[in-house]
Amino acid sequence: MTRIVCRQLAPVLGDLAANHREIVRTIAEETAAGADVLVLPELATSGYVFRTPEEVAACAITPDDPLVGEWAAAISGAAAVVVCGFAERGENGLVHNSAVVLDASGALTTYRKVHLWDREKLFFTPGDRLPEVVDTRFGRIATVICYDLEFPEYTRSVALAGADLIAAPTNWPLVDRPDGERPPEVLIAQAAARVNRVTIACCDRTGTERGQQWTEGTTVIDHNGWPAATAGPDHRAACTADLTTARDKQISPRNNLFHDRHPSLYTTS
């Protein structure tokens, strides 16, 4: 069984040093407490509500930055896997909204967010490829970021590529919803988990930034589409799961989620 933990943080806008210290502290604390897979929020290094490209650029780092090495060094034990969102300094001065997957050896892969939300388009360059599916001792892990979850064809593509767990760092701005209803982003993730039979770990953020409030909707969703854990007052959601169970796509004696598809009938644009 795999212990999955999502830990909400409240990044300080533009304060890379303070955010780095909080990331290191959280990684050390949660992995020492037994987290096998730890997911942290989107743009945990920088904050989110930018006003100028210069604000973003001042916090941007590369996946081989010594700071990322310090995240890896903070992992307790050799086996744990951490997923953390960050502002990535890319080629030719471009900046990406990215997430790194790492273990105690360092960065395993970096994913650049493809679907940019609203003002993100003013500051970030979108990625141009599907996330890599990383084979770990716990299962096959892929990363998407926030708004990526809202494209069914995208999460389906990640599942078809073999992901057992989709780790999703998010920054979900608070929106109105009827009393008693879950956040709409959680409902979308539940649907994606159910129709693909994969576990999805969504790690939201907390705090208020330049007047923007956040949903604080951190939720781990099991491969049947049901919430297995949600964040409480301690800003963490934790559960255990056998991630490899997601590889069985048979949902009735005559139905298989992948074999029953008819791709030749689906539009591609």
C-alpha positions as CSV (number, residue, x, y, z in Angstrom):
1,M,0.0,0.0,0.0
2,T,1.1,3.5,-0.8
3,R,0.7,6.4,1.6
4,I,-0.4,9.5,-0.4
5,V,-0.2,12.9,1.2
6,C,-1.3,16.3,-0.2
7,R,-0.2,19.3,1.9
8,Q,-1.6,22.7,1.3
9,L,0.9,25.6,1.6
10,A,0.4,29.4,1.5
11,P,3.3,30.7,-0.7
12,V,4.4,34.2,-0.1
13,L,4.1,36.1,-3.3
14,G,7.6,36.8,-4.7
15,D,9.5,35.4,-1.8
16,L,11.5,32.5,-3.2
17,A,13.7,32.1,-0.2
18,A,10.8,31.9,2.3
19,N,8.8,29.6,0.1
20,H,11.9,27.4,-0.4
21,R,12.3,27.0,3.4
22,E,8.6,26.0,3.7
23,I,8.9,23.4,1.0
24,V,12.0,21.9,2.6
25,R,10.4,21.8,6.0
26,T,7.2,20.2,4.6
27,I,9.1,17.6,2.6
28,A,11.2,16.7,5.6
29,E,8.2,16.6,8.0
30,E,5.8,14.6,5.8
31,T,8.3,12.0,4.5
32,A,9.7,11.4,8.0
33,A,6.0,10.8,9.1
34,G,5.6,8.2,6.4
35,A,4.4,9.8,3.2
36,D,5.4,7.7,0.2
37,V,4.0,10.2,-2.4
38,L,3.8,13.8,-1.3
39,V,2.1,16.4,-3.5
40,L,2.5,20.1,-3.0
41,P,0.6,23.0,-4.6
42,E,1.0,24.7,-8.0
43,L,3.7,27.5,-8.0
44,A,4.7,26.7,-4.5
45,T,7.9,28.6,-5.0
46,S,6.5,31.9,-6.1
47,G,2.8,32.5,-5.4
48,Y,0.3,33.2,-8.1
49,V,-1.3,36.6,-8.4
50,F,1.4,38.3,-10.5
51,R,1.2,41.8,-11.9
52,T,4.2,41.9,-14.1
53,P,6.4,39.4,-16.0
54,E,9.3,40.7,-13.9
55,E,7.7,39.4,-10.7
56,V,7.5,35.9,-12.2
57,A,11.0,36.0,-13.6
58,A,12.5,36.9,-10.3
59,C,11.2,33.7,-8.8
60,A,11.9,31.4,-11.7
61,I,14.4,28.5,-11.3
62,T,15.5,25.6,-13.4
63,P,14.9,21.9,-12.5
64,D,18.6,21.5,-11.8
65,D,18.8,24.5,-9.5
66,P,20.5,23.8,-6.1
67,L,17.2,24.6,-4.4
68,V,15.6,21.5,-6.0
69,G,18.6,19.5,-4.9
70,E,17.8,20.7,-1.3
71,W,14.2,19.5,-1.7
72,A,15.6,16.0,-2.7
73,A,18.0,16.1,0.2
74,A,15.1,16.8,2.6
75,I,13.4,13.5,1.7
76,S,13.5,11.1,4.6
77,G,14.4,7.6,3.2
78,A,15.4,6.7,-0.3
79,A,11.9,5.7,-1.6
80,A,9.5,8.6,-1.2
81,V,8.4,10.6,-4.3
82,V,7.6,14.3,-4.2
83,V,5.7,16.4,-6.7
84,C,6.0,20.2,-6.3
85,G,4.9,23.1,-8.5
86,F,7.3,25.9,-9.4
87,A,7.9,28.7,-11.8
88,E,10.4,27.3,-14.2
89,R,13.0,29.4,-16.1
90,G,13.1,27.8,-19.5
91,E,15.0,28.4,-22.7
92,N,15.3,31.8,-24.4
93,G,14.0,33.7,-21.4
94,L,10.6,31.9,-21.4
95,V,8.9,31.0,-18.1
96,H,6.7,28.0,-17.5
97,N,4.2,27.0,-14.9
98,S,5.8,23.6,-14.1
99,A,6.0,20.8,-11.6
100,V,8.9,18.6,-10.8
101,V,8.8,15.0,-9.8
102,L,11.7,14.0,-7.5
103,D,13.0,11.5,-5.1
104,A,16.1,11.4,-2.9
105,S,18.3,11.1,-6.0
106,G,17.0,14.4,-7.5
107,A,14.6,15.4,-10.2
108,L,13.1,12.5,-12.2
109,T,11.1,14.6,-14.7
110,T,9.6,18.0,-15.1
111,Y,6.2,18.8,-16.6
112,R,5.2,22.1,-18.1
113,K,1.5,23.1,-17.8
114,V,-0.2,22.9,-21.2
115,H,-3.6,24.5,-20.4
116,L,-3.0,28.0,-19.0
117,W,-5.8,29.7,-17.0
118,D,-6.8,33.3,-17.5
119,R,-3.9,35.7,-16.6
120,E,-1.4,32.9,-16.6
121,K,-1.3,33.5,-20.3
122,L,0.3,36.9,-19.7
123,F,3.3,35.4,-17.9
124,F,3.8,31.8,-18.9
125,T,4.5,29.9,-22.0
126,P,2.5,26.7,-22.3
127,G,4.1,23.3,-22.5
128,D,3.9,21.3,-25.7
129,R,3.8,17.7,-24.6
130,L,2.1,15.2,-22.4
131,P,3.5,14.5,-19.0
132,E,6.0,11.7,-18.7
133,V,4.7,8.6,-16.8
134,V,7.4,7.8,-14.2
135,D,7.7,4.2,-13.0
136,T,8.3,4.2,-9.2
137,R,8.2,1.5,-6.6
138,F,4.7,2.6,-5.7
139,G,3.3,2.7,-9.2
140,R,3.3,4.8,-12.4
141,I,3.0,8.5,-11.6
142,A,2.2,11.3,-14.0
143,T,1.7,15.0,-13.3
144,V,-0.8,17.5,-14.6
145,I,-1.4,21.0,-13.2
146,C,-4.8,22.6,-12.2
147,Y,-6.7,23.6,-15.4
148,D,-5.2,20.6,-17.3
149,L,-7.8,18.5,-15.4
150,E,-10.7,20.2,-17.1
151,F,-9.9,18.6,-20.5
152,P,-11.2,15.0,-20.6
153,E,-9.1,14.1,-23.6
154,Y,-6.0,15.1,-21.7
155,T,-6.5,13.1,-18.6
156,R,-7.6,10.2,-20.9
157,S,-4.4,10.5,-22.8
158,V,-2.4,10.4,-19.6
159,A,-4.3,7.3,-18.4
160,L,-3.8,5.6,-21.7
161,A,0.0,6.3,-21.4
162,G,-0.1,4.0,-18.3
163,A,-0.5,6.3,-15.3
164,D,-1.7,4.7,-12.1
165,L,-1.7,8.0,-10.2
166,I,-2.2,11.5,-11.6
167,A,-0.6,14.1,-9.2
168,A,-2.2,17.5,-9.7
169,P,-0.7,20.5,-8.0
170,T,-3.4,23.3,-8.2
171,N,-4.2,26.8,-7.3
172,W,-8.1,26.9,-7.3
173,P,-9.5,30.4,-7.0
174,L,-12.6,30.4,-4.7
175,V,-15.8,30.4,-6.7
176,D,-19.4,30.4,-5.6
177,R,-21.2,27.1,-5.3
178,P,-24.5,25.8,-3.9
179,D,-24.5,25.0,-0.2
180,G,-23.4,21.4,0.4
181,E,-21.8,21.0,-3.0
182,R,-18.1,20.1,-3.5
183,P,-15.9,22.5,-5.5
184,P,-16.5,22.1,-9.2
185,E,-12.9,21.3,-9.8
186,V,-13.2,18.4,-7.4
187,L,-16.2,17.1,-9.3
188,I,-14.3,17.3,-12.6
189,A,-11.4,15.4,-11.0
190,Q,-13.8,12.7,-9.7
191,A,-15.2,12.2,-13.1
192,A,-11.7,11.9,-14.6
193,A,-10.7,9.4,-12.0
194,R,-13.8,7.3,-12.5
195,V,-13.9,7.2,-16.3
196,N,-10.2,6.4,-16.5
197,R,-10.0,4.2,-13.3
198,V,-7.0,6.1,-12.0
199,T,-6.2,7.7,-8.6
200,I,-5.9,11.5,-8.7
201,A,-4.3,13.5,-5.9
202,C,-5.2,17.2,-6.2
203,C,-3.2,19.5,-3.9
204,D,-4.6,23.0,-3.6
205,R,-3.1,26.0,-1.8
206,T,-4.3,28.2,1.1
207,G,-3.9,31.8,2.3
208,T,-5.1,35.0,0.6
209,E,-3.0,36.7,-2.0
210,R,-3.6,40.2,-3.2
211,G,-7.2,39.8,-2.2
212,Q,-7.6,36.4,-4.0
213,Q,-9.0,33.6,-1.8
214,W,-8.5,30.0,-2.6
215,T,-10.8,27.0,-2.5
216,E,-8.6,25.0,-0.2
217,G,-10.1,22.0,-2.0
218,T,-7.3,19.5,-1.6
219,T,-8.7,16.0,-2.3
220,V,-7.3,12.6,-3.0
221,I,-9.7,10.7,-5.3
222,D,-9.6,6.9,-5.6
223,H,-9.7,4.9,-8.8
224,N,-13.5,4.5,-8.6
225,G,-14.0,8.3,-8.5
226,W,-14.7,8.7,-4.8
227,P,-12.9,11.1,-2.4
228,A,-10.6,9.1,-0.2
229,A,-9.3,12.1,1.7
230,T,-9.9,15.8,1.9
231,A,-7.8,18.6,3.7
232,G,-8.8,19.4,7.2
233,P,-7.7,22.2,9.6
234,D,-4.2,20.9,9.3
235,H,-4.2,21.6,5.6
236,R,-3.4,18.0,4.6
237,A,-5.2,15.1,3.0
238,A,-3.7,11.7,3.5
239,C,-4.8,8.1,2.6
240,T,-3.4,4.8,1.6
241,A,-4.0,3.0,-1.7
242,D,-2.8,0.2,-3.9
243,L,-2.0,2.2,-7.0
244,T,-1.6,-0.8,-9.2
245,T,-5.3,-1.6,-8.8
246,A,-5.9,1.1,-11.3
247,R,-4.4,-1.1,-14.0
248,D,-7.6,-3.2,-14.2
249,K,-9.9,-1.4,-16.5
250,Q,-12.6,-4.1,-16.4
251,I,-15.8,-2.6,-14.8
252,S,-18.2,-5.4,-15.6
253,P,-18.0,-8.9,-17.1
254,R,-18.5,-7.3,-20.6
255,N,-17.1,-3.8,-20.2
256,N,-13.5,-2.5,-20.2
257,L,-13.0,1.3,-20.0
258,F,-10.2,1.2,-22.6
259,H,-11.3,-1.7,-24.9
260,D,-14.8,-0.3,-25.3
261,R,-13.6,3.0,-26.9
262,H,-14.2,3.8,-30.6
263,P,-11.5,6.3,-31.4
264,S,-12.3,6.3,-35.1
265,L,-15.7,7.9,-34.3
266,Y,-14.3,10.7,-32.1
267,T,-13.2,14.1,-33.4
268,T,-9.6,15.0,-33.0
269,S,-9.8,18.8,-33.2
